[in-house]
Amino acid sequence: MVDLGFGRRELSYMARIDCRIAGVGGYLPERVVTNAELEAKVDTNDAWIRSRTGIAQRHIGADDEATSDIAAAAAKRALAAAGLVAEDIDLIVVATVTPDRTFPSVAVHVQRKIGAPPGMAFDVSAACGGFVYALNIVTAMMTTGQTTRALVIGAEKLSCFLDWTDRGTCVLFGDGGGAIVVEAKHAPDDAPRTGVLGVFSSADGRLTELLYADGGPSTTNTVGLVRMNGREVFRNAVEEISNSVITVARQADIRIEDIDWFVPHQANIRIIESCAKRLNLNMDRVIVTIDRHANTSAASIPLALDDAIRAGTIRKGDLVAFAALGGGLAWGSALVRF
């Protein structure tokens, strides 16, 4: 490791670099909205929502709570879990589709709010697939020596652009944020690999009309509202999430049956169960938080991961697969040895 001055370090390109998850943190807004509460707003009921989605409640951010507040809270908890402080971070990447402002990025607001020093900070927009995309980018930057310690954050305040008269979408989503600290560590070539073993991302722009927001600065001068073709999103999600896990396992030369835990995007319990079935994974090896969190888009995987780690479910040495699909359509997966 070469000292570049100003507290920055460069990793040798000749050594093997493992991108290890050093800490995980999550944050959910205080307000909880149950299915029963939604019955007063839209033509729905608790039994309908539970049977079709698996959702019982969701967290909704306060009026004065921005996405960067949610992201910063998760980031602070991830740093604490890693035994680090903000000054140790040289890269912040936030996956989100609900930025505080059109620009600058949520990441620079987080940088300021947690007291991180000057360094690279930017957002990734891949909807529900954003966290995996962000992890892919950070892993690539880390293995080429551009960063030594990064915050990867998924954070959303989806309640701000839901159509609360559309029961096909408004019952599905919630607000929240999750964060991980990723560290670059030298490792002997003959040592067992730890950290991120493989990451895969893809998208198909031909499918944009299946899940999108019907507004934007350059088209309508509005934020827009979430629109979704639920049937087609379901079909594509099951296929692409399952295939992406198979792809990343092959990249890492890992058998699916050797995966200890599957942490999928928390979109719909039926999607999760169908993916597990296609991968031949028992549901007792699948982390499920959708009943309590609903769909928090880019935040859902790190939130579910934080939940499982705090519960003692996922432990050191476990092999964990992440996978998600969202608007774009954009999807991907990652395989991590904790």
Secondary structure as GFF3:
##gff-version 3
##sequence-region A 1 338
A	DSSP	beta_strand	2	5	.	.	.	ID=ss1
A	DSSP	beta_strand	8	10	.	.	.	ID=ss2
A	DSSP	beta_strand	16	27	.	.	.	ID=ss3
A	DSSP	beta_strand	31	34	.	.	.	ID=ss4
A	DSSP	alpha_helix	35	38	.	.	.	ID=ss5
A	DSSP	alpha_helix	46	53	.	.	.	ID=ss6
A	DSSP	beta_strand	57	60	.	.	.	ID=ss7
A	DSSP	alpha_helix	67	82	.	.	.	ID=ss8
A	DSSP	three_ten_helix	86	88	.	.	.	ID=ss9
A	DSSP	beta_strand	91	95	.	.	.	ID=ss10
A	DSSP	alpha_helix	106	114	.	.	.	ID=ss11
A	DSSP	beta_strand	120	124	.	.	.	ID=ss12
A	DSSP	three_ten_helix	127	129	.	.	.	ID=ss13
A	DSSP	alpha_helix	130	143	.	.	.	ID=ss14
A	DSSP	beta_strand	149	156	.	.	.	ID=ss15
A	DSSP	three_ten_helix	158	161	.	.	.	ID=ss16
A	DSSP	beta_strand	176	187	.	.	.	ID=ss17
A	DSSP	beta_strand	195	203	.	.	.	ID=ss18
A	DSSP	three_ten_helix	205	210	.	.	.	ID=ss19
A	DSSP	beta_strand	211	213	.	.	.	ID=ss20
A	DSSP	beta_strand	226	228	.	.	.	ID=ss21
A	DSSP	alpha_helix	230	251	.	.	.	ID=ss22
A	DSSP	three_ten_helix	256	258	.	.	.	ID=ss23
A	DSSP	beta_strand	261	264	.	.	.	ID=ss24
A	DSSP	alpha_helix	269	278	.	.	.	ID=ss25
A	DSSP	three_ten_helix	283	285	.	.	.	ID=ss26
A	DSSP	alpha_helix	290	293	.	.	.	ID=ss27
A	DSSP	three_ten_helix	297	299	.	.	.	ID=ss28
A	DSSP	alpha_helix	300	310	.	.	.	ID=ss29
A	DSSP	beta_strand	319	326	.	.	.	ID=ss30
A	DSSP	beta_strand	330	337	.	.	.	ID=ss31
###
